[in-house]
Amino acid sequence: MIQIAPSLLSADFANLQRDVEMLNASEAAMLHLDVMDGVFVPNISFGFPVMKAISAYARKPLDAHLMIVDPQRYISQVRDCGCAIMTVHAEACTHLHRVIQQIRDAGMKASVALNPATPLVMIEEVIADLDMVLLMSVNPGFGGQKFITATLDKTRRLRKMIKSTGSHAEIQVDGGVNLTTAPQLSEAGADILVAGSFVFNSLDPADTIHRLSIV
């Protein structure tokens, strides 16, 4: 079974507690929180007050994906919101190794995200220090985009890099995940799939999570 991380970006924000409790009862492995600043990506999502509200009801690990500039400034705030994993973009960090160490020192798992056009070589020197690598299979900033098929080969190459370096990092893929792309990503070596609109726009989100997890 592959792990599913539903993205709360696609939840009903007028009924956020209800949706979080639905995910608590589902087979979701973790809850994915997409934080956007309108600078690194052309959209604004939510910040720490909403993250804290989610944390108050979540019974599964919180996976914070910071699509923002200078994410290192907010490590302590992300930790204080109860997040277990903090993902920063390689493209947003001048001193990536330092940021990874700061995340770990704060007691969280450290993860680095790569945009579709960013090569794997950007994390080659830090792969052994990572708990997770997030491959964007769409350009970040908006939900409901079409899956970029080149991500499949990128996932396979990342799996080889992880194996060859002795890293224990898991591979997470975010964007365009559905019942067609999920088995392809699983075969390519992904461990965790982020799914937003495909889950929350379905008639039965919990069943959709189940069907994604058994591909």
C-alpha positions as CSV (number, residue, x, y, z in Angstrom):
1,M,0.0,0.0,0.0
2,I,1.2,3.5,-0.8
3,Q,0.7,6.3,1.7
4,I,-1.8,9.0,0.9
5,A,-1.5,12.6,2.1
6,P,-4.7,14.5,1.4
7,S,-4.0,18.2,0.8
8,L,-6.2,20.4,3.0
9,L,-5.9,23.2,0.4
10,S,-8.9,21.5,-1.3
11,A,-10.9,21.0,1.9
12,D,-14.1,23.0,2.7
13,F,-12.7,25.8,4.8
14,A,-16.2,26.6,6.1
15,N,-16.3,23.0,7.6
16,L,-12.6,22.5,8.2
17,Q,-13.1,20.6,11.5
18,R,-15.5,18.2,9.8
19,D,-13.0,17.5,7.0
20,V,-10.1,17.0,9.4
21,E,-12.1,14.5,11.4
22,M,-13.1,12.7,8.2
23,L,-9.4,12.3,7.4
24,N,-8.7,11.1,11.0
25,A,-11.1,8.2,10.4
26,S,-9.8,7.5,6.9
27,E,-6.8,5.6,5.7
28,A,-4.8,8.8,5.1
29,A,-1.3,8.5,6.4
30,M,-0.8,12.2,7.1
31,L,-2.4,15.6,6.4
32,H,-0.7,17.8,3.8
33,L,-0.7,21.6,4.5
34,D,0.1,23.8,1.5
35,V,1.3,27.2,2.7
36,M,1.7,29.8,-0.1
37,D,2.8,33.4,0.2
38,G,1.9,34.9,-3.2
39,V,5.6,35.5,-3.9
40,F,7.3,32.2,-4.4
41,V,4.0,31.0,-6.1
42,P,1.3,33.2,-7.6
43,N,-1.3,32.3,-4.9
44,I,-2.0,32.8,-1.2
45,S,-3.4,30.0,0.8
46,F,-3.3,30.1,4.6
47,G,-0.9,30.6,7.5
48,F,-0.2,29.7,11.1
49,P,-3.7,30.4,12.7
50,V,-5.3,28.0,10.3
51,M,-2.5,25.5,10.8
52,K,-3.0,25.7,14.6
53,A,-6.7,25.2,14.1
54,I,-6.1,22.1,12.0
55,S,-3.6,20.8,14.6
56,A,-6.2,21.0,17.4
57,Y,-8.3,18.3,15.7
58,A,-5.8,16.3,13.6
59,R,-4.9,12.8,14.9
60,K,-2.5,12.1,12.1
61,P,0.9,13.7,11.4
62,L,0.9,17.2,9.8
63,D,3.0,17.6,6.7
64,A,3.8,21.3,6.1
65,H,4.8,22.2,2.5
66,L,6.1,25.8,2.5
67,M,5.8,27.3,-0.9
68,I,7.3,30.6,0.3
69,V,10.5,32.6,0.2
70,D,12.9,32.5,3.1
71,P,11.1,29.5,4.8
72,Q,13.9,29.2,7.4
73,R,12.4,32.2,9.1
74,Y,9.4,30.2,10.2
75,I,10.8,26.9,11.4
76,S,9.9,27.5,15.0
77,Q,6.3,28.6,14.1
78,V,5.8,25.5,12.0
79,R,7.0,23.3,14.8
80,D,4.7,25.2,17.3
81,C,1.8,24.4,15.0
82,G,2.4,20.8,15.7
83,C,3.8,19.8,12.4
84,A,5.8,16.6,12.2
85,I,7.3,17.2,8.7
86,M,8.5,20.5,7.2
87,T,9.1,20.7,3.5
88,V,11.0,23.7,2.0
89,H,11.8,24.3,-1.7
90,A,15.4,23.9,-2.8
91,E,14.7,26.9,-5.1
92,A,13.9,29.1,-2.1
93,C,16.9,28.3,0.1
94,T,20.3,29.8,-0.5
95,H,21.8,27.7,2.3
96,L,19.9,24.5,2.0
97,H,22.0,22.3,4.2
98,R,21.8,24.8,7.0
99,V,18.0,24.9,6.7
100,I,17.7,21.1,6.8
101,Q,19.8,21.0,10.0
102,Q,17.6,23.7,11.6
103,I,14.5,21.8,10.8
104,R,15.9,18.7,12.3
105,D,17.2,20.6,15.4
106,A,13.6,21.9,15.9
107,G,12.4,18.2,16.2
108,M,10.8,17.8,12.8
109,K,11.5,15.6,9.8
110,A,13.3,17.5,7.1
111,S,12.0,17.4,3.5
112,V,13.0,19.3,0.4
113,A,10.7,19.9,-2.6
114,L,11.7,20.3,-6.3
115,N,9.7,22.1,-8.9
116,P,9.2,20.2,-12.2
117,A,12.0,22.0,-14.0
118,T,14.5,21.7,-11.1
119,P,17.0,18.8,-11.6
120,L,17.7,16.2,-9.0
121,V,21.3,17.3,-8.8
122,M,20.1,20.2,-6.6
123,I,19.7,17.8,-3.7
124,E,22.5,15.3,-4.4
125,E,24.8,16.8,-1.8
126,V,22.1,16.7,1.0
127,I,20.1,13.6,0.1
128,A,21.7,11.6,3.0
129,D,20.4,14.3,5.5
130,L,16.8,14.2,4.3
131,D,13.8,12.3,5.6
132,M,11.7,13.0,2.5
133,V,12.0,14.5,-1.0
134,L,8.9,16.0,-2.5
135,L,8.7,16.0,-6.3
136,M,6.2,18.5,-7.8
137,S,4.4,16.8,-10.6
138,V,2.6,20.1,-11.5
139,N,3.9,23.7,-11.2
140,P,3.1,24.8,-7.7
141,G,0.5,27.4,-6.7
142,F,-2.8,26.0,-7.8
143,G,-4.8,22.8,-7.4
144,G,-6.4,20.7,-10.1
145,Q,-3.5,20.9,-12.6
146,K,-2.7,18.2,-15.2
147,F,0.0,15.6,-14.2
148,I,3.4,16.2,-15.8
149,T,4.4,12.7,-17.1
150,A,8.1,13.4,-17.0
151,T,7.8,13.1,-13.2
152,L,7.6,9.3,-13.6
153,D,11.2,9.1,-14.9
154,K,12.3,11.7,-12.3
155,T,10.9,9.5,-9.6
156,R,12.8,6.4,-10.9
157,R,16.0,8.4,-11.0
158,L,15.5,9.7,-7.5
159,R,14.8,6.2,-6.2
160,K,18.2,5.2,-7.7
161,M,19.9,8.2,-6.1
162,I,18.5,7.3,-2.7
163,K,19.6,3.7,-3.0
164,S,23.1,4.5,-4.3
165,T,23.7,7.0,-1.5
166,G,22.3,5.0,1.3
167,S,19.7,7.6,2.1
168,H,16.6,6.7,4.0
169,A,14.5,9.5,2.4
170,E,11.0,8.7,1.3
171,I,9.7,10.0,-2.0
172,Q,6.5,12.1,-2.0
173,V,4.8,13.3,-5.2
174,D,2.4,16.2,-5.4
175,G,0.1,17.2,-8.2
176,G,-2.3,15.5,-10.6
177,V,-2.6,12.4,-8.5
178,N,-5.6,10.2,-9.4
179,L,-6.5,6.5,-10.0
180,T,-4.5,6.6,-13.3
181,T,-1.3,8.3,-12.2
182,A,-1.2,6.7,-8.7
183,P,-0.3,3.2,-9.8
184,Q,2.3,4.6,-12.3
185,L,3.9,6.6,-9.5
186,S,3.9,3.6,-7.2
187,E,5.6,1.5,-9.8
188,A,8.2,4.3,-10.3
189,G,9.1,4.2,-6.6
190,A,7.0,6.8,-4.9
191,D,6.2,6.2,-1.2
192,I,3.7,9.0,-0.5
193,L,1.1,10.7,-2.8
194,V,-0.4,14.1,-2.1
195,A,-4.0,14.3,-3.4
196,G,-6.2,17.4,-3.1
197,S,-9.0,18.1,-5.5
198,F,-9.2,14.4,-6.5
199,V,-10.0,13.4,-2.9
200,F,-12.2,16.3,-1.8
201,N,-14.2,16.7,-5.0
202,S,-15.1,13.1,-5.0
203,L,-18.5,11.8,-3.7
204,D,-16.8,9.8,-1.0
205,P,-13.4,11.2,0.0
206,A,-12.6,8.4,2.5
207,D,-13.3,5.7,-0.2
208,T,-11.2,7.6,-2.7
209,I,-8.3,7.7,-0.2
210,H,-8.7,3.9,0.2
211,R,-8.8,3.3,-3.6
212,L,-5.6,5.4,-4.1
213,S,-3.8,3.6,-1.3
214,I,-4.2,0.1,-2.8
215,V,-3.1,0.8,-6.3
